[in-house]
Amino acid sequence: MTALLPYFTPPSALLSCGGPLGLSHRGFSPDGLENTMAAFEAAVDLGFGYLETDVRTTSDGVLMAFHDETLDRVTDASGPISARSLRELREVRVGGTEPIPTLGEVLVRWPDVRLNVDIKDTAGAAALAALIEKHQAHDRVLVTSFSDRRRLDCLRRLSRPAATSAGSAGTAALLLLSPLGLAGLVARLGRFRCVQVPVSFHGIPVVRPVFLRRCHKAGIQVHVWTVNTRPLMEGLLDMGVDGLVSDRADLLSEVLSVRGAWPQGAGSA
């Protein structure tokens, strides 16, 4: 088993300590039961120590592990999740069978697992900060959001630092300014230690060897989403990325196992 590394681990030390990281996207469920305890447990059983999830806030301020703004796509209910209280959501089922968990329940269920948490609404910034403080989970959570405003709002509320990935504005600045040797400055000003990017954006390649070199020189980890085929996983790992986010946790665990980087979690000792 490889070491379960803090999100703060610099790229220069990551590979020698058992990286790259495998992040299971919304847990693992071929049946579409994303962001449920069943999906997270399936990923942990495969050896994942790093789980990616999303959070939405209920009408009474509770963070739920849930991606969409509305309940319609994956549950037996409809309408905005923000319009319902925790008590009301207890009756809702993902795929008709699985309850929607709170983020607190996920943190408590696997106290050694690290979580990549994507803040999906404005209220979630304060709620996530409060939850991190309550569980003293600063070294277990990677705070992410497409909104740099939400991400930074969460960080400002913490009593000590938590790792964080650049939002859309920070990522754009990094792409534009890293060729000028300013990657480190962008990361310091944006308060991030990691960037999570797609392979390409609107047909323009994002993940290239030169981009990885610039990020690594500045101490920035590069994670790529959402990577679901073996050839692409292999190619990106050969290129030197620091982490892969995948819906195909089964495939990713196999690929990393061959490379001696598996399992990565306490659930598969």
N, C-alpha and C positions, 0 to 999 in steps of 0.2 A: 504494500500500500504506500502511495506517495504521501508526503506531508500535506496537511490542509493549510495552505499558505494564507497569511493576511492579505487583504486587497492592497495594502500599502507596498507590497513587495515590488521593488524596482525590476524592470525587464532584465537588467544585467544579472540579477540573482535568480530570476524565476526559473529558467531552464535548468540550472544546476541544482535547484531544490525540488525538482519533480514536475515542473510545468511542461507544457502550457496548460491553461485552465480549460476544463470542459464545463459549459454552463447549459443546463437543461431548460429549454424555453417553455415557460408555463408548466413545468413538470414534464411528465411523459405519459401520454395516453393516446394510443392508436384509435381509441373510440371517441376522441374529441372531448374528453372530460377535463379540459384545460383549467389550470389554476385551482384544482381541487386537492384535498388531502390525499385522495387516491392517486392522483397524478404525481404529486410530490413524493409520496411514499414509493411509487414505482421507480422514480428517478434515483432516490436514495438507495433503494435495493440494488440498482444497477451499479452503484459505486459513486454516484455524484455527491460531491460535497459543496457544490455551487449551484444554486437554483435561481433562475430568473423568474420574476413575477411582476405583476402590475398592481397598483392600488387605486381604488376609487373610494370616495368618502360617502357614508350614509347621511341621511338627514339629521341624525343625532351625533355625527362626528366620529364614527367608527371606521377605521380603515379595513376595507375588504380586499382580498386577493381576487381581482377581477379586472379584465382588460377594457371591455367596451363601455361606452357611455350609457347604453341601454341594455336591458336584460334580454332583448328579443332573440338575438342570434343563437345563444348557447343554453338558454334556460327555458323552463315551462311557464315563464311569466313575461311581461312586457313593460315598456316604459323605462324612464331614467332610473338608474340605481340610486342616484342622489335624492330621489323623491321618497325613498323608503327608509324606515328605521331598521336598526339591527334586528329588532323583534320581528318585523314584517319579513325581512329577508331570510330569517330562519326557516320559513315555509317554502322558499324557492329552491328548485333543484336544477343543477346543471345536467343537461342530457336527460332530465326527468328522474335522476337517481341520486346525484351527489349534492350535498349542501355547499354553499359558498362559504369558505373559511374566512375568518378575520386574519389579518397579518399577525396579530399577536398570537393566535393559535399556532400558526406556522413556526414562529420564533420559539415558542415554548416546546412544541412537539419534537424539534430536532435542535437542541441547544448548541451543537457543535457545527451545524451547517451554516454556510455563509449565503446571504441572500442579495441578489441583484434586484433592487426595487425601483421600478419606473413609476414616478408620481404622475398620475393622469389628470388631476384636477387641482384647482388653486387651494382648496381647503386641505388637501393632502400634505402640503408642505409642513404645516404646523403639527398636524396629527402624526406624521412620520417622525418628526423630531421628538415629540412627546413619547412616542413608543420606544424609540432608540434610547432615550434617557431612562425610561421606566425599566427596561431590561438591560441597561448598560451594554448595548449591542453595537457600540461604536466601531469595534473592530470586526464585526460580523456583517455589516450592511454596506453595500456599495450604492450610494444615492444617485439615481439617474432620473433624467426627464428630458424630453425634447425641448422643454421650456427652461432656459437657464435661470429665469426669474424664480420659478418654483424651486429649482434645485438650490439656488443660493439662499433663498428664504429659509429652506430647511436647515442648511448648514449654519446660518447665523444664529439659529435657536439652540444649537448644541453646546454643551458645556466643554466638550473636547472634540477634536476633529474626527470625522468619518471620511472614508475614501469616497470619491465621487468621479463620475464620468461626465465629460463635456456635453452640453446640450447642443441644439442645432446651431446657435450663434457661435458658441465656442469652437465647435467642429469646423465651421466655415472659416473662422479666423485662423485656425490651425492649418487648414489646407492652403489658404492664401498666403500666409506669412512664414510658414516653415521653410519654403525655398530661400527666404532671406535670412535664415539662421535665427529666427525669432520664436521657434517652437517653445523653448523654455519660458520665455517671457509671457507668451500667450497662456501657457498652463498656469503660471504663477498668478497672473491677473485674473484668470478664470477660476482659480482654485480647484483645478482638477488634476488627477494623477493618471487618468485613463481616458481613452476615447473609444467609443463603440460605433462602428461604421458598417454600412453595407459594402459588398464587393464593388458595386458600381452604383452611380446615381444618375438616372435619366440617360443611361448609356455611356456615361463618362466614368472610366475606372477610378476608384478611390484607393483601393488597397494595392499598392505597388511597392517594390523593394525600396525605392528611394524614399517613399513616405515612411515606411517602417524604420529605415535608418535614421531619419530625422527625428522621429518620435522617440526612438530608443536612446539616441544621443541626449535627448532632453529628459530622460527618465520616465517617459509616458508609455504605459501599456496600451497595446492595440488589440481590441476584441472585435470580431467580425460576426455579423448576424445577417440573415438567419440561414445557416449552412446545412443543407439537408441531403447532400449526395457525397458518397465516398471519394470520388475523384476530386471534387472541390475541397473537401476537408484535407485530403492529402496534399494538394497543391498549396493551400494556404499555410499549412503547417511547415511544409518544406521552405516556404518563403520566409517563415520566421515570426508569424503572428503569435501573440501571447495568450489568446483565448478564442474559443469558438462557441457561439450560441446556436443551438440546434433544436429543432422539433424531433429529430431522429436520434434521441438519446441512445437507443440501442446501437445504431451505427457508430456514433461518435465514441461510445465506450469501447467498441471493438478496435477502432482506428487508434485510439490513444493507448489501448492495452498493448498492441503490437509495438508501440514506441516506448513501452516501459513506464508510461505515465498514468497507470491505472491500477486499482481504483483510487479515487481522490476523496473518499468520505468514510466516516466512521461506521456507516451503515452496512458496509460490506467486508468487515474484517474476516 
